[in-house]
Amino acid sequence: MCIRDRSSPLLRALAIRTMGCIRIEKITEYLCESLKDTLSDHNDYVRKTAAMCVSKLFVTNPQLVKDNGFIKILQDLLGDSNANVVANAIIGLLEISDLTGKNYVRFNSSSIKKLLYALNECTEWGQIYILEGVAKYKPIDSAEAESMIEQVIPRLSHVNPAVVLAAVKVILKLLDSVTSEESIKKVNKRLAAPLITLLSNNSEIQYVVLRNISFIVERCKGIFEQPKAFFVRSPCTCLLYTSPSPRDSCASRMPSSACKKKKKKQNKKKKD
């Protein structure tokens, strides 16, 4: 059987990937032994491929995955020496967590450090899923939260907008555990520029970023103190986005023309 062929890691990886794509419950029983072997394979590429196979098997036969301890094996792979294996293990655990409604992505202080170091070595999509996993971790104290934020902040300058938004999500969650007001203000200032930079992308990304900014502004009201207004130009409209204030609450959610019309109506009412 090609999965047993120790001379070709690529052949073993392709074999386990193909078997994982067979969504027939009666056949999945024959996959278990081979999957266990490839999850502990000496080759990184084979382990990475096998990690993705676990979540596929879970969709077809969840009980089989639990009985064979594949979830525990995936959790052990979070400490793997290869960053791409770690990323695929997190992807599998996140998918299983979504399907069951339970959180299988569990970390401690030592494992979360290894995970953050892995950010520098894996692909950009691997970074997104690692950040999604990190977002589920609650720091033990304010010092650990601040240390984690410092390690995530470099992702804010990433070329991929998805990585930037994933990093913003993690930082905002970690800020809940930070007790120093001064540290919170410093981090908030560092979040503003990367978010505004994302608005130079195409209109679809602009929309997603603006939606995120809308939620962030409600939570961190002083985040855009320096850039009081910024424009977003797209084929359909020109939006003026300003930080909300009691004097002009409509500015952050309306096109500039709509705000002007509303102000004119308010002025007419005052005159009458």
C-alpha positions, 0 to 999 in steps of 0.5 A: 500500500502506498501509505506504507511506502517510506521511500516517497513522502509525497506519495504517502501524503497524496494517498492519505489526502485521496482517502480523506476525500472519500465520504463513504462511512463504510470505507472510513473504518479502513482509513483509521490505521493509515491516518494514525501512521501519517499523523506521526510520520517523520515527514512534515508534509505528510503530517500537515496533510494528515492533519487536514484529513481528520476534520474531513473524517469527522464530517463523515463519521464523528464517532469514529474520530472520537473513538480513535482519539484523533482530536487528542492527536490534533491537540498534540500537533499544536506543539509540533516543530513545523509551523505549517503542521501547527496551522493545519492542526488548528484548522482541523480543531477549529472546524471540529469545534464549529461542527460540535459547538465545543471548543477543542482549541486549548492552550496553556502559557507555554503552548501559546508562546510556541504558537506565536513564534510559529506566526513568523514561519508559516504561510499567510493563510496559516497565520490567519488560522493561528490568530483565530486560535490565539483569539480563543485563549484567555491570558492569566494576567495583564503582563501576559496579555501585553506580551502577547500583544507585542508579538501580534502587533507586527501582523498589522503591517502585513500585505494581506488584509485578512491577516491584519483584521485577524490580528486586530481581532486578537489584540482587541480580545487581549486588551480585555485582560490589560489593566494599565490604561496607559498601555491600552491607549498606546495599543489603540493608537497603533491600531488606527493607522493599519486600519486606515491603510486598508481603505486603499484597497478595492471596494469590497475590502473597503466595505469589510474594513468599514464594517469592522471599524464601525464595531471597533469605534463603538468599543474603543471610542478614542481610537481615531483621535488623530485622523478625525476624518478619512474618505473612501472612494468607490465606484458607487459612492463617496463616504465620509467617515468620522469618529462619532461625536454627540454633535454629529452622530450621523457622520460615521454612518451616512454618505456626506450628501445625506448628512448635509441634507439632514443638517439642512432640514434641522436648520429649517426646523430651527428657523421655523 
